[in-house]
Amino acid sequence: MFATRHTRQRLVVAGLTLAALVVGALLLRTELLDTTLQSVVYDKAIDVGNPPLANQVTIIALDDKTVDQYRYPLPHQAYTDLLRALKPQNPSVIAFDVAFYDAAQNAEEDRALAAAIRDSGNVILAMQGTGGATRGDHVERYPSVLLPIPVLREAAAGLAAVNIYPDPDGRVRFSQLIIEGPDGTTYYSLPLVTAAKKVRADLSSARRTDDILTVSAPLGDRVMPIDRRGGMSIYYAAPPAPGPSECGDKTYFCVVSMRDVINGTVSPDLITGRAIFIGAHSLSAVPDSYPVPNSGADKMFGVEIWANATQSILTNRYPVLKQSDAATGAQLLVVTLAGLLLVLRWRLYGFIGALVLLVVYVLGAYILFALQTQGAIGAGPVEVPSIAYVVPAVFWWVILQGYMLVEEQITVTRTRNTFGRFVTPSVARTIIDREEAGKLALGGEEKRVTVLFGDIRGFTTISEGLTPGILLGHLNHYFDGMVDIVNRYEGTVNKYNGDNIMVLWGAPLEVKGQARKAVECALEMQRWIVSEREKGGPDVSFGFGINTGPVVAGFLGAKGRMDYTVIGDTVNVASRLTSADIARRDQVAVSDETLREIGDDVEAVDLGAVLVKGRTEPVRCWQINRLGQVATPKPAPAPDVPIGRAAIAGYH
């Protein structure tokens, strides 16, 4: 049985492991967890990565102080003033996250701004795709676009897309690298164009191979992962900056007020050689802000999102939402199987151990990711651990734990049933209860019980004419019928001893009216035995002896092998009463003690008295012909001479 059970458990483990892999493969193919649980994993990875922030980007904030100096919306003259202030400080590139889609009321302002843009020679202006985009081959196509007014567009060093699309949960995790307009014109994103200008890369030579976009640059090609939307995941190197400052805290991107730059109060060190982003930041009138992976409950302004995306490109650090399918599947297999084996081996403790294993896996995955993102320059794409696709292993552990509990319950029930075939249910319950309570040990307790012995009359003669197999079949048939009757009368079969049976009332379980039930049971058994004999069965008859009194009841034997039984004078007397000269064929004999406890509605025959070993006074014996509505089918006449000679009897 155990070999079969162990084989079955191993098959269940194998089946659950296979199911975990199949379900995991389906989840990976459908990307079902990408925008839910895996996005949460991604956010945490970005938050714990914390790479060093290079001094390559400065954000010039169109903030409330700037609006106070000019007005809102800012006149184009303000941007002209800004570009003239920046010119002598030699920024490497100036990127506007500002819409110049409408001409100024004064055309002279537009001409002056165009002249400043042309004079700078490194200004990137924003454009947008509008309308419902359709997905192409690693690009999104828009039915219309918004472009800067022609005079500014012609003066700019380039145009760049500033479309922001949050994930379903509202957080911005990726930046489009490429979009297409309605005429098929390709527009690159503001971060990509800005980074390309800073490293003097040639976007006209950009080429895509599968999920990789390569851009040639003097110091080496820039290789970026690109998804089917034409975008890349942003590595947020810094959380949202609290606002314009002196840029002493390296935790945040350097953010300075546009007013301060125009007024010349910003250090040239924060401008020279840097990529400059200009856009709304800390501006009450423009809520251009979004939740991002490392913003917590705060939001990040759009211009700061572009700064982070540009930082990803400049430092060659590109987070990938999850690991490859092969790596994810391998981790799922190892974690799932290890947890299942732990549960199989140690049940609940194994399940707890499996949870600890999962925690170690998660912590290790995050630590490995953090180590891969250290250093001034990254190693390219860095895969965020596919924790969301491995965590469902817990589901399969729970299923196995539930299966093991059900199987153990079935096994316990089967054990109880099997146990009950060798001991009566009441003894089985007593043994199991004491075992669970830690009290199963040798020893006994005093109880008042009624003991019944039954002995086959003429067994030797019957056995001589039958083969052993047929003889055992007859014995088992009669004992089976008798035990059914014993159970109905709440008796406990204590043992079989060859051709006799011993039954208890009052041990191990208390039984109300034990003596009466024992006698009624004996009379009922005699009626059944006689009816079976009259149906053509073998000439089998029993004599039953019953006595009531104190005994010592408990477990007798050795620590490795013990039996529940009762011992004492009461047992000896009951055994003596089954003698053929007392409990004659088809009769029930009881002691005086039992007779006094069974009530007055009884028909009894005085059989005399018998001496029992260990007693000085003889024991008075009675033959019970009827008790209540139960009567013996073949009552024997009273003996011609009452029993009185000194017969010595002991325990059968």
Helices and strands as residue ranges (DSSP letters): H 2-30, H 37-49, E 57-62, H 64-69, H 76-86, G 87-89, E 93-97, H 107-120, E 123-130, E 134-135, E 140-141, E 144-146, H 150-155, E 158-161, E 174-176, E 178-180, E 186-188, H 190-198, E 202-209, E 212-216, E 222-225, E 231-233, E 254-257, H 258-262, G 268-270, E 275-280, E 289-290, E 300-301, H 302-314, E 317-320, H 325-372, E 380-383, H 387-390, H 393-420, H 425-437, E 443-457, H 459-464, H 468-488, E 492-497, E 500-505, H 514-534, E 541-558, E 561-567, H 569-576, E 588-591, H 592-597, E 602-610, E 619-627, E 630-631
